[in-house]
Amino acid sequence: LLPSSGMLQKSKRGKDQRRTLMVDGAPVMLDNLGPIIVSEDGGLASISNWHEMSEQQQALALRRIGLRNQERLERLRALRE
């Protein structure tokens, strides 16, 4: 399941801004670091300017990263077998 922009909910807790992403009915919290990116070799990274992106840019990035992460994880799992 890929997130849509309507699946993001903002919540403010002091200066800390977090978002809750609903994935298959389960809440996943995102902070200012944004989503985790899986690299080709299985390394992990985040988007350095996530906190500067607009909501529309973040929603688009989530969709793209989600698809790419799924593809990369499938390839990595296939290599392990």
Phi, psi and omega in degrees: 000130178259143181286145171252165182298333178287348180273352180269134178232130178274146169218137181253133176226093184064228179274350183276121178253124180234159176233146175251126178251124179272119179237115183051039177083357180253135180284136175237122182275134173243137175254198183293347176285337180079199185286157176272135180256130175267123180275172182303325182268005179094000176291163181242146180210171174229171181272120186294331182253024182307315183294344180265350183281149176287165178301320180295317178295319179295318179298317179295316179298319178301316180297312181295314180295320179301313179296313182295319178298318179299314180297315181293319179295321177298315178298316180296319177296320179296324178293328180287336184281000000 
